[in-house]
Amino acid sequence: MPEGHSVHRIARQFARNFVGRPVRASSPQGRFADGAAQLDGCTPTTVRAVGKQMFMEFDGDLWLRVHLGLYGAWDFAGEILVDPTIASANGRMGQTNQRGTDLATPDDAPIFDDAGENSLASIGAPRRTRVHVRMSEQTKGLDEADGLEAAGSEWPPPVVGQVRLRLMTDVTCADLRGPTACVVETPEQVAAVIARLGPDPLVGDPRENEERFVQAVRRRNVAIGQLLMDQSVVSGIGNVYRAEMLFRANLDPHTPGRAIPEEIVRGLWRDWVELIRIGVETGQMMTMDGLEGDEWRKAMAHRDDRHWVYHRAGLPCRVCGTEIVLEEMQARKLYWCPQCQR
């Protein structure tokens, strides 16, 4: 499931390529035909992400709400304007989400992840195959004059697979497949959904967000490993960030929220603020600190080299050498070190 950083990148891409442009909306699959008919011919005016959900406002007081869930993905084709605000912490461009992450290097070579997503062409559930109109290493080429990327020459792109919703401008196409939620809502319905969500570091007042998180955690007699995955407590954290944040805080995942000292809870929130910033800028859930040069390139290319404990069951802890444990918590995989996190 895409975590919060990916959804913010999706929202930025829609803001750059769709807001202010009339769209043609259709549902090739047919399951969203009525909703697509409502949006067809309308113009997106704003788009925002809150946690794992995206909200796109259209003229006429219509909102499109999308939650990708476990299997959803957006595929983009046509001319794609790059968001210049998405860069790594040292000012280098991080233009793709996972596969095809471009970072300036001494030899100007791009870094390609061995599995995952591409934020210019596809964001969401990883696929084993890719539609031929998506961005590829061969078709890639940034026009420095206008920041335009070409993602295939056939127009309009052929419909491939079960496309729930297709949004098209004159030059850009976005196809949505397999979402958990894809609905047209009123402003009041959208406000009600957002009100139920926990704080997102990239939305709203920073101090208020921190206080909401601290209070939500410290009043609950529920394991912190469960609370971090509760989207009413905090928005955007999924399995990867949950495991990594708890390790970075040296917290046993089973510790009840109310038993955790306030300063540690505040530290968790501030760590989430920093990690999501890095995630949005680079497109990677980079949770290991201090990596440089070849170590950085290796970590950007391989997921297993950029995390402390996630996906490392049975391997030695990078800090103490203890075997990393894998267990289930509320039907989701949880990775942690029983020595460091106690």
Steps between C-alpha positions, in 0.01 A plus 500: 500500500639843410585695814449871558800629305382331179151649520644848551713447189191390306315813613791721391505332162129559449538861614772555244337320206123519551396797718358780288452276194161359393501121516327221320397233748396145421480159663623241249431226754148635554499484880533879534289602200260724693780677688702548182195651329475757781866599458514496121562848363573648842822677600703400806561803719698359793648168607630393838613190683421416860672185614426221253209677329492752218230763457457682168256790479319577174295802406137452587569399863601147404782310667671180390629294794742215432652251742735261319492235772708185453459457127426839349730695272502807279667467158597818314568548131550783253682822590590513867613822663761440767443659840819699571424506874571129529872476557720318745629665814821610329317663211528211255195410299309191616251477219374146530351299779692175497586351165700761313600728784716772346758647731796703385816294534864557405446319171143628456369144496140446612424259782240235421324311775478124454127498585217742562339803348582795278342826607498650152343199333342286771432536871338230705504124510817368329445310175699226332434652161462858387272653239710587196403868510639547849828675560796278432874547520513512120227763449609719787615852415445820696446816298692757701308786347157405637556207732304264278534120498372284216346169611420324175390621157167323440208732569262444656668211678330163458297381795682210664345290775220602733508879499253632756548866402680675216564874523636675193603850405607579145850372572501293821318183601458340843352151540385367836490127567397299805432769762333433831296820459421712195198719563354839412405689814361833615713751693319396818577132445867575436520714814351215702757251367792733573365569851528129578865484395792554734756775444717503188836683535451661159150632569393762750668667795822324613452566871137398498588183310762402756266560791223296335738209450640513853154511658366223276787266591528573872133455579482149352582171670576351158833375368698772324550261209124507447459872565749601230294307243172656616422774249281678756808539722751603232461518124726338244703244696500146362690179566844626397498830683340336806780245539776749428371775729466262794853373447639852471327583831617175668136426583350158560201485260283353775542793740162664576480859382414633845815336642735687266655819644379818333846598374533168316157540340599849386821353364298248299294778345804709413667198345189447285515864392857449381447160339199607295692807383780276375247262346326775302828653383674180391207269439658241729418383849860569600520434874874452558698810587846609393531306174728659240664418169483132402299412810236759405485375141468140616222589741309697236524205262401226744225524759668253734805725525313809620313363803606402851260212562225491236513188283799367700337210688763251617790729413728656762408842633720764339575639849521212748507184287183350653276315254220722371158366597199477270154474653146599415328791666140550393557287190794711381867400503709660772881496497698595812812437704426352845834621634507862379127548549442419863 
